[in-house]
Amino acid sequence: MQIHVGRDNQKLGVFSAKQILDGLAAGQFRPTDIAWHEGLGEWQPLHSLAVLAVEPAPVTALASAPVDAAAPGPKFALPVIEQPKQKASRQKPWLIRLAVVAVAAVIGALVVPVTKTVEDFSIQRRSADHARQILAACKLYAGGHDGSYPPDLAELVKTDMITDDVLRCPVLKDDTQPGYRYFGAGLKTSDPPDKVVLIGIAADGSGRRIVGKNDGSLTRVAVPVVPVPR
């Protein structure tokens, strides 16, 4: 099935369902982008498009746009499609209403997984942003301390390099506890680049935790248990 996608009254192109799901994961598309395909009466936001629930979206990438059900209508024209002439229906009105209710229930059940996936992407994105800020602050601290990382993350808060909120991982879902285990005490920027500086305490839905290394890179690794810093 070919799906037309638009944003801000401009047409982005025609894509398959898999291309759109991959694009949502990579940030190419937004959940609020509007879409239309043959058989659909009106343009709808991607997050409510039932056909996108057929294939599971990947969970490794991070989404950035909030879900907004009130997507604006497009100003560009629909592709020209000749509609077949329909014969007058002889079905009873109550039977038609019953069928509409049944179809709406099925579509609603299909949309829920897509919306949940987009929400998970947003949480993972914020978690990565926090970890990236912590690594950057560690590098900045080391620049003024002979290349040595801070003794703990609290030192970064004391020196106003980050705020308390940055230390809380959205995946942990507990804003009263630090969300990252710190391993940078005693490390220097000159140490091997693969040295682990921090690990997210909470795992995502696939059992992976965010890991920040000495070279500033972030990865998601299946760490079953987070070790205690030495």
C-alpha positions in Angstrom: 0.0 0.0 0.0 1.3 3.5 -0.9 0.8 6.2 1.7 0.9 9.9 1.0 2.5 11.9 3.8 2.4 15.7 4.3 3.5 18.3 6.9 2.9 22.0 7.2 0.8 22.1 4.0 3.6 20.5 2.0 3.6 17.0 0.5 6.6 14.9 1.7 6.1 12.1 -0.8 4.6 8.6 -1.1 5.9 5.8 1.1 5.2 2.2 2.2 4.1 1.4 5.7 7.5 0.0 6.6 9.3 3.2 5.3 7.0 5.3 7.5 7.6 3.1 10.6 11.4 3.3 10.0 11.1 7.0 9.4 9.2 7.5 12.7 12.0 5.6 14.5 14.7 7.6 12.8 13.0 11.0 13.4 12.3 11.5 9.6 8.6 11.6 10.3 6.6 12.9 13.2 3.5 11.3 14.8 1.6 14.5 13.9 2.5 14.3 10.2 -0.7 13.7 8.2 -1.3 10.9 5.8 -3.7 9.5 3.2 -4.0 6.3 1.3 -6.6 4.8 -1.1 -9.7 3.8 0.7 -9.2 6.5 3.5 -11.9 9.2 3.5 -9.8 12.0 5.1 -6.2 12.8 5.9 -5.2 11.5 9.4 -2.2 12.0 11.7 0.3 9.1 11.4 -0.2 8.1 15.0 -3.8 7.3 14.3 -3.3 5.5 11.0 -4.5 1.9 11.5 -2.4 0.4 8.7 0.8 1.4 10.6 -0.1 -1.0 13.4 0.3 -4.0 11.1 4.1 -4.0 11.4 5.9 -3.4 14.8 8.0 -0.3 14.8 11.7 -0.7 16.0 12.5 0.4 19.5 16.1 1.3 19.1 15.6 4.8 17.9 14.1 7.8 19.7 11.1 9.9 18.8 10.9 13.6 19.5 7.4 14.9 18.6 4.4 14.8 20.9 1.2 13.2 19.8 -1.4 15.7 18.6 -4.7 14.2 17.4 -5.9 17.5 15.8 -3.7 17.5 12.7 -4.4 20.3 10.2 -6.0 19.5 6.9 -3.7 19.6 3.8 -3.8 22.4 1.3 -2.2 20.3 -1.4 -4.4 18.2 -3.7 -5.1 14.5 -3.3 -3.8 12.2 -6.1 -6.4 11.7 -8.8 -8.1 8.4 -8.2 -11.2 7.3 -10.1 -13.7 6.1 -7.6 -15.9 3.1 -8.7 -19.6 3.8 -8.8 -21.4 2.3 -5.8 -24.7 0.6 -6.0 -27.4 1.8 -3.6 -27.2 -0.2 -0.3 -30.2 -2.3 0.7 -28.9 -3.0 4.2 -30.9 -1.9 7.1 -29.8 1.3 8.9 -29.4 -0.5 12.3 -27.2 -3.1 10.7 -25.0 -0.5 9.1 -24.6 1.3 12.5 -23.6 -2.0 14.1 -21.0 -2.6 11.5 -19.5 0.9 11.9 -19.2 0.4 15.7 -17.5 -2.9 15.2 -15.0 -1.5 12.7 -14.3 1.5 15.0 -13.5 -0.8 17.9 -11.0 -2.9 15.8 -9.3 0.3 14.5 -9.0 1.7 18.0 -7.4 -1.5 19.3 -4.8 -1.3 16.4 -3.9 2.3 17.1 -3.0 1.7 20.8 0.3 -0.2 20.1 1.5 2.6 17.7 0.8 5.3 20.2 2.5 3.3 23.0 5.6 2.9 20.8 5.8 6.6 20.1 5.6 7.3 23.8 8.4 4.8 24.6 10.6 6.5 21.9 10.1 9.9 23.6 11.1 8.5 27.0 14.2 6.8 25.5 15.1 10.1 23.7 15.0 12.1 26.9 17.0 9.4 28.7 19.7 9.7 26.1 19.7 13.5 26.2 20.3 13.4 29.9 23.1 10.9 29.6 24.7 13.1 26.8 24.5 16.2 29.0 26.2 14.3 31.9 29.1 13.1 29.6 29.5 16.6 28.3 29.7 18.0 31.8 32.2 15.4 32.8 34.4 16.4 29.9 34.1 20.1 30.8 35.0 19.4 34.4 38.0 17.3 33.3 39.2 20.2 31.2 39.8 22.3 34.3 41.1 19.4 36.5 44.1 18.0 34.6 41.9 15.7 32.6 40.3 14.0 35.6 36.6 13.3 35.8 34.7 14.5 38.9 34.6 12.2 41.9 30.8 11.9 41.7 27.9 13.3 39.7 26.9 15.5 42.7 30.1 17.5 42.0 28.7 18.5 38.6 25.5 19.8 40.3 27.6 21.7 43.0 29.6 23.4 40.2 26.4 24.3 38.3 27.4 22.3 35.2 24.1 20.3 35.3 20.9 20.4 37.3 19.4 17.8 39.6 16.8 17.0 36.9 19.5 15.8 34.4 20.6 13.1 36.9 17.1 11.6 36.8 16.5 9.0 34.0 12.9 9.1 32.5 13.1 5.3 32.0 13.4 4.8 35.8 10.0 6.5 36.3 11.0 7.6 39.8 12.0 11.3 39.9 13.3 11.0 43.5 16.3 8.7 42.6 19.4 9.2 40.4 18.8 7.4 37.1 22.5 6.7 36.2 25.3 4.7 37.9 28.6 6.6 37.7 31.9 4.9 37.0 34.0 8.0 36.1 35.7 8.5 39.5 39.5 8.1 39.0 39.2 8.1 35.2 40.9 10.6 32.9 40.0 11.7 29.4 43.3 10.1 28.3 42.1 6.6 29.4 41.0 4.2 26.7 37.9 5.5 24.8 35.8 2.4 25.6 36.0 3.0 29.4 32.5 3.1 30.8 31.6 6.4 32.5 27.9 5.8 33.3 25.1 3.2 32.9 21.4 3.8 33.1 19.9 2.0 36.1 16.6 1.3 34.4 16.3 -1.0 31.3 14.0 -0.2 28.4 11.3 -2.6 27.1 13.8 -4.7 25.3 16.0 -5.2 28.4 18.8 -2.8 27.3 20.3 0.0 29.3 22.0 3.2 28.1 25.8 3.2 28.4 28.1 6.2 28.1 31.8 5.8 27.4 35.0 7.8 27.7 34.9 8.8 24.0 31.5 10.5 24.6 29.6 7.8 22.7 26.2 6.4 23.8 25.0 2.9 23.2 22.2 0.7 24.4 23.4 -2.7 25.8 21.7 -5.7 27.3 23.2 -5.3 30.8 21.3 -7.7 33.1 22.6 -6.2 36.3 24.2 -2.8 36.8 27.5 -3.3 38.7 28.3 -1.1 41.8 31.0 1.4 41.1 34.4 0.5 42.5 
